[in-house]
Amino acid sequence: MADEILSVQTSTSGRSLSLFAEIMAKKGFILKALLALIIFSLLQLANQYFFVPYQAIPDILIRGFALGGATLVGLSLLIGPLAVLMPKYNFVRRRRAIGVAGFTLIILHFSLVFSQRLGYSTKFIFGNLNPFANGLFMGSLAFTSLLLLFLTSSDWATRKLGQQNWKNLHRLIYVSFMLYILHALIMTQKNPERLFNPAGYLMLLVALLAALLQLFAYIKRIRMGRSRPIALYVGAFLILLYLAVFGLFFFARNLLTG
């Protein structure tokens, strides 16, 4: 369950491919995925244009890429547990590609914010290191951890790190996604219409489904004896972490920011 961002599978008679060779071997799939990502992005931008009024073009791009990226990363997170709970709906072979596509949009979001809204300055990001008061700092934490996962999302990186080390590293995706959702909540508090629109509702629904399916999949694995007892503790820790962090955000933010 740790490798929640789906991989492009490469097999060549046991031969270890370089990163470039791996990409070329799957160029057809990559082009199709790119076309699907462009269509999805256009729908996200159309949502911003028609459902969120009074936005300049940079804002449409910034928020469209932000919500679209989070939705795809969340979708990659629910694919694994869905396959555990309902094996006939097994899309695990497409999981990492969906996650990588999501982070591609998040990179565009970050780049536009940094250039168009911050003027390439970091003073607003690091001016207040309380992430619950400074949504930009919360976002930077999420982006940094997601970037690490993005850079190690290939089969080539898996071979270099070793399977177990790679899985341990990619467990960060749960925390990274939580930080990103919190970033979205903080940044839209004063303008809730930027979140509460069709694309925003879809993102929140996917995030909720991902959390619930992870919980139910952990329970099923434990009951079937398919997981080591450590899985129960990891699952419980993640659930408690999510509850604690979101509880702090919703019920104690004034104390944290005061």
Secondary structure, DSSP 8 states (H G I E B T S, - for coil): ----S------STT----HHHHHHHTHHHHHHHHHHHHHHHHHHHHHHHHHS-S--HHHHHHHHHHHHHHHHHHHHHHHHHHHHH-TTS--GGGHHHHHHHHHHHHHHHHHHIIIIISTT--HHHHS---TTT-HHHHHHHHHHHHHHHHHT-SHHHHHHH-HHHHHHHHTHHHHHHHHHHHHHHHHTSS-GGGTSSHHHHHHHHHHHHHHHHHHHHHHHHHHTT-S-HHHHHHHHHHHHHHHHHHHHHHHSHHHHH-
